[in-house]
Amino acid sequence: MTNKLILATLVLALTISLSTAMDLQSAQEPSIGPASADTKEAAQGISQSQAANNSLFLEDFNSVNNPYKETLFATGQGRRNESINYYANLTEALTAFQEKYKDYRPEVIKSDEQFSDDMMNVSAIISDVKDEVYTGNLTDAHKKLEEVRPIFQKILNRNGLLPLSVALVDFHDVMELVLDAANNKDASKVLEVYPKADEKLRAVEVISNEPGIKAIRANLDEVMSLAKENKAAELPGKAGDLKASYVKVYLATS
């Protein structure tokens, strides 16, 4: 009878010890209950909200950027009627954008202290080309409109938006040097400026290598190959292909 009592006492003591140990472990372990789930959901909600705000701003920004690109392309091609139509769309979109973002600053551009000045400069440039567009002096209009492109690039770059568009614009500046050399049938100059263009295009390819960008790569390398072979007479034609492939991707990129 005494042995049974001793055994029962030991079992009870062991049970209490195990229960205490489990309670201590539970107290030390981080909670994975409703509180943690709520925190995770809140973080996801903030992330989704920020993405949504970025998307809304980009939608508004592209409402200006898209007709700008169309106007830039049309004036560069000397297409007067298209230039006038696209310019009208551009000025209308820009007015609406400026009205909305005159004082409003969503999170994505909240810390961008240069945004207002940049957009004022854009407005001034676009307003300044009105006479050239409507009178048909498209070469001068195109040259002035080119000044908007690096301003837009800086806005996108400062705020971490649309890295593909930024990379394409960076490549464009060097590509123009290749095009100028090729159109002048200057093979040695093509070879001189090609490495920089190659470097900038590689930055684009890191972000995307869709068929349009592959076409740009093929045309750029073909220009270089023609220059190496000193086939100067063929350089302008291939330069035209390079520019056309770039414009196609640029216009399609939001």
N, C-alpha and C positions, 0 to 999 in steps of 0.2 A: 504494500500500500504506500509506503514511504518512497519507494523507487518511482512509482507512478506519479507521485506528487512532484518529485524532483524533476522528472522528465517534462511534465506539464509546465513547470516553472521555466525551464530552459527554452522550451518552444515559444512561450509567451515573450520571453526576453529577446529571443532571436527575431521574432515578428516585429517587435517594437523597434529594434535596431535597424532592420531593413526598411521599415516605414520611414524612420527618421532620415536615413541616408537618401532615400528617394525624394523626400521633401526638400532636403538640402540641395540635391542635384537640380531639382526643378527650379529652385530659387536662383541658382547660378546660371542656368541656361537662358539664352535670349528667348523672348516670347515669339512664337510663330503663329499666334492666334489672330483674332480680328484686328487688333491694333496695328500689327505689322502689315497685314493685308491692306488696311486702310492707307497706311503710309505709302506702300508701293503703288496703290491705285492713284493716290494724290500726285506722286511723282510722274506717273504715266500721263495723268491729266494735264499737268503743267507742260510736259514735253509735247503733247498733242496740241495744246493750245498755242504754244510757241510756233509749231510747224504751221498751224492754221493761219496765224497772224503773218508769218513769212509769206505763205502762199497768197494771201489776200493782197499784201503789198506788191508782190511780184506781178500779180495779175494787173494791178493798177499801173505799175511801172511799164509793163509790156504793152499796155494800151497806148503808151506814148512811143516806146522803143520800136514797136513793129511798124507803125506808119513812118517813123523816122527812117528806118532801114529801107523801106520801100521808096521813100522820097530820095534818099541818098543814092540808091541804085538807079532810079529813073533819071535823075539829073546827070549821073555819071554816064548814062547811055544816050543822053541827048533826046529823051522822049518827052516832048513838051506837054502834051495833053495829060499823060500819066503823071508827070511831075506836078502839074497843077492840082489834079485830083488828090494825089497822095499828100500834097502839102496842105490842102484844105482839111483832110482827115487829121493830119498831124497837129495843126494849130488848134483844132477843136478838142482833140484829146489832151493836148498840153494845157489848155485853159481849164478843163475839168480837173486835171491832176493837180494843177497849182492851187485851184480853189480848195480842194479837199485837204491838201497837205500844207496849206499856208501856216497853220498853227498846229495841226494834228501830227503827233509823232508816235507811231506804233513802236512796240518794243524793238523791232528789228533795226530801226534807224534812230532810236531814242538818244543814243550817245554820239551820233554823227553830227558834230558841230559845223561841218562844212556843207551839209546837205542844202541848206537854204541858199547860200551863196552860189553853189554849183547850179542849182535849178534856175536861179536868176540869170546866170550866164547863159544857160541853155535857152531860156526864153528870149534873151537879147539877140543871140545868134540867129535863132529861127525867125524872129521878127525882122531881122535885118536883111534876110534873103528874099523877102516877099517880092520886091520889085524885079529882082533877077529871074525869079521863077515865072512870074506872070508876063514879063517882056521877052522871055526866051533866052536870056543870058545864062544858060544852064551850067556852063563851065565854071563861071564865077560862083554860082549858087552852090554847086557841088563842092567846090574848094572850101567855101565858108562852112557848109554843113559838116564837113569832115572834122571841124573843130569840136563838134558835139560828142563824137565817138569817144575820145579819151576821157571826157568828163563823165560820161555814163560808165566807162570802164572803172574809173576811180570810185564812183559811188558803189558799184557792185563789189569791187575789191575790198574796200574799207569795211563793208558790212557782211562779207563772207557769203555773197550770193552769186549763184550761177557761175561756178568756176569754169565751166566749158566755154561760156561766152567770153569771159575774161581772157582765157587762154587763147581763144581764136583771135581776139583783138590784138593780143600781144604778138601772135604770129603774123597777123596782117601787116604790121609796120615793117617787119623784116622782109616779108614776101614782096612788098612793093619795091624794095631794092633789087630783088631778083628779077622782078618783072621789068623794071627800068633797064637793067643791064641786058636782059634777053631781047627786049624790044629794040635796043640799040645795037644788037648783034655783037655785044661785047662779051665774048666767051670768058676771057680772063677775069672780068669783073663778076660774072656769074659764079665762077669758082671761088672767088674771094668772099662773096657774101653768103654762099650756100651753107657753110657750117653753122652760122648763126640761125638761119632759117630752119635748118635741120634740128637744132637744139630746141627752138620754140615749138616746132611741130611735134617733137617728142613729148613735150609737156601736154599738148592737146591729146595725144594718143594715150597717155597715162589715164586720162579722164574718160575718154571714149574712143573706140576704134570701129565705129559703125561704117558702113559702105561708103558714105560720102567722104569721110575723113581718109579712108583708104584711097579714094580717088585723088584727093589732094596730095597724099604721099606719093602715089604713082606718078602724077604729073610733075611734082617738084623734083623727084629723082630723075625723071626723064629729061627735064631741063638741064640738070647737072650732067647727065650722060652725054647729051648733045654738046655741051660746052667742052667736056673732056675730049670728045672726038673732033672738036673744032668745027662742028657743023653749024656755023653761025647763021646761015640762011634759014635754017629750020627753027631757030630759037624763038622768033616772034610768034609763030603758030602755036608752039607748045606753051608759050607764056600765056596765050589766050585761053588754052585749055586749063591751065593752072588757075587762072583768075576765075573762070567760069565755075570750076569745081568748088572753089572757095566760096563764091557768092551763093551758090546753091545751099551749102551747109550753113552759112551765116544767116541767110534769110529764114531757114527752117529752124534755127536755134532760138528758143525763147530766152 
